[in-house]
């Protein structure tokens, strides 16, 4: 007697997410994110705190560096990028310990091919730890398991010096821009000897 055919289990529809992948220079000029360095398994990693990202991410390089094989599970995510591209992600690292001020904050991080940052912490991580970003002070405020406030201070970048060529300066002056000619001279005071002082 033939056994009745069993239909395969229906596949779970993919979860939809959003990520804003940016360079360090873009992050420093955006005014809407905080960047810095934090520690996972005593390893320093570059981090981007971004409240616009729906999920949190970890680079493939970082997963290999930290040996997170034991935390991985299969998932079905589709992550949309600002350029309209959709990336399929199939690996999630569960309960990864993130150390801030010697306190541990767990995070579920999607493995993603990040280039300039090792970790992006997004909106799925923020409410879990009562976190929010103070953009003006360039810091992240969050609470540990006992409700105590913890602060992550972001990196401050020095403003770039804007230098233009003499030809461009000439063209700008021809168009009516105001320019200032500045120069410095090295002035040496003559050395005064004892014999040069008149005696009265």
C-alpha positions in Angstrom: 0.0 0.0 0.0 1.5 3.3 -1.1 1.9 6.0 1.5 0.1 9.2 0.8 2.3 12.0 -0.6 3.3 14.6 1.8 3.4 18.2 0.6 6.7 19.9 1.4 6.6 22.4 4.3 5.8 25.9 3.0 8.8 28.2 2.9 8.7 31.2 5.2 8.4 34.5 3.3 11.6 36.6 3.5 11.8 39.3 6.1 12.3 42.7 4.6 14.9 45.1 5.9 16.7 48.3 5.1 20.3 49.4 5.4 22.2 52.5 4.6 25.7 51.4 3.6 28.0 54.4 3.7 31.7 55.1 3.8 33.5 56.6 6.8 33.7 59.9 5.1 30.0 59.9 4.4 29.3 58.9 7.9 31.4 61.7 9.4 29.6 64.3 7.3 26.0 63.0 7.6 25.2 64.3 11.1 22.7 61.4 11.6 24.9 58.6 12.7 27.6 57.9 15.3 30.8 55.9 14.5 33.6 54.6 16.7 35.3 51.4 18.0 33.9 48.8 20.3 34.9 45.3 21.4 33.6 41.8 20.6 35.5 39.0 22.2 38.2 41.5 23.2 38.7 42.4 19.5 38.4 46.1 18.5 35.9 46.5 15.6 34.6 49.6 13.8 30.9 50.3 14.5 28.2 52.5 12.9 25.2 53.3 15.0 22.4 54.1 12.5 18.8 54.5 13.6 17.6 54.4 10.0 18.7 50.8 9.5 15.9 48.4 10.4 18.3 45.6 11.4 21.9 45.1 12.7 24.7 43.7 10.6 28.2 42.3 11.0 30.7 41.9 8.2 31.8 38.5 6.9 35.4 39.4 7.8 34.4 40.0 11.4 32.5 36.7 11.7 35.6 34.9 10.6 37.9 36.9 12.8 35.7 36.3 15.9 34.9 32.7 15.1 31.1 33.1 15.4 30.2 29.7 13.8 28.5 28.6 17.0 26.1 31.5 17.0 24.9 31.3 13.4 21.5 30.2 12.2 19.8 30.2 8.8 17.4 33.0 8.0 15.7 34.5 5.0 16.2 38.2 4.8 16.0 40.7 1.9 17.9 43.9 2.6 17.1 47.0 0.5 19.8 49.5 -0.2 19.4 53.2 -1.0 20.2 52.6 -4.7 17.3 50.2 -5.0 19.3 47.0 -4.9 18.0 44.2 -2.8 20.5 41.8 -1.2 19.6 38.3 0.1 21.0 37.4 3.5 20.8 33.9 4.9 23.0 33.9 8.0 22.1 35.5 11.4 24.6 35.5 14.3 22.5 35.2 17.5 23.2 36.9 20.9 26.6 38.3 19.9 28.1 40.0 23.0 28.9 43.6 22.4 31.1 45.3 25.1 30.5 49.0 25.9 32.1 50.4 29.1 32.9 46.9 30.3 29.2 45.9 30.1 27.7 43.4 27.8 24.9 44.1 25.3 23.7 41.2 23.2 22.7 41.7 19.6 21.4 39.6 16.7 23.6 40.5 13.7 22.9 39.7 10.1 26.0 38.6 8.2 26.6 41.1 5.4 29.4 42.0 3.1 30.3 45.4 4.7 33.4 47.1 3.4 34.3 50.1 5.7 32.5 49.1 9.0 32.6 45.8 10.9 29.3 46.3 12.6 26.1 48.3 12.0 23.7 48.6 14.9 20.2 49.5 13.8 16.7 49.9 15.1 16.2 46.3 16.1 19.0 46.7 18.6 18.2 50.2 20.0 14.9 49.5 21.9 16.2 46.2 23.4 18.8 48.2 25.3 16.8 51.5 25.7 19.3 53.2 23.4 19.0 56.5 21.6 21.5 58.8 19.8 22.5 62.3 20.9 23.6 63.6 17.5 24.7 67.0 18.9 27.0 65.5 21.5 27.9 62.6 19.2 27.2 59.9 21.6 24.8 56.9 22.2 23.0 56.6 25.5 21.8 53.1 26.6 20.9 51.2 29.7 22.5 48.0 31.0 20.6 45.0 32.6 20.3 46.9 35.9 18.9 50.1 34.3 22.1 52.1 34.7 23.0 54.5 31.9 25.9 53.7 29.7 27.5 56.1 27.2 29.3 55.4 24.0 31.2 58.4 22.7 31.6 58.6 19.0 34.7 59.6 17.1 35.1 63.2 16.1 36.7 63.9 12.8 38.8 66.9 12.1 37.4 69.2 9.4 39.3 68.8 6.1 41.4 71.7 4.9 40.0 73.0 1.7 42.8 73.9 -0.8 42.3 75.1 -4.3 44.7 75.7 -7.1 46.0 79.1 -8.2 44.1 78.8 -11.5 40.8 78.1 -9.8 41.4 81.0 -7.4 42.0 83.3 -10.4 38.8 82.1 -12.1 36.8 82.7 -8.9 38.1 86.2 -8.5 37.2 86.9 -12.2 33.6 85.9 -11.3 33.4 88.4 -8.5 34.3 86.2 -5.5 36.1 88.1 -2.7 39.6 87.0 -2.0 42.2 87.9 0.6 46.0 87.9 0.0 47.8 86.7 3.1 51.5 86.2 3.5 54.0 86.0 6.4 57.5 87.4 6.8 60.1 86.0 9.1 61.5 88.9 11.1 64.6 88.5 13.1 65.5 90.9 15.9 69.1 92.1 15.8 71.0 90.7 18.7 71.8 93.3 21.4 75.3 93.0 22.8 76.5 94.4 26.1 78.9 96.8 24.3 76.1 98.4 22.4 74.4 99.6 25.5 75.3 103.3 26.2 76.8 104.0 29.7 75.6 107.2 31.3 
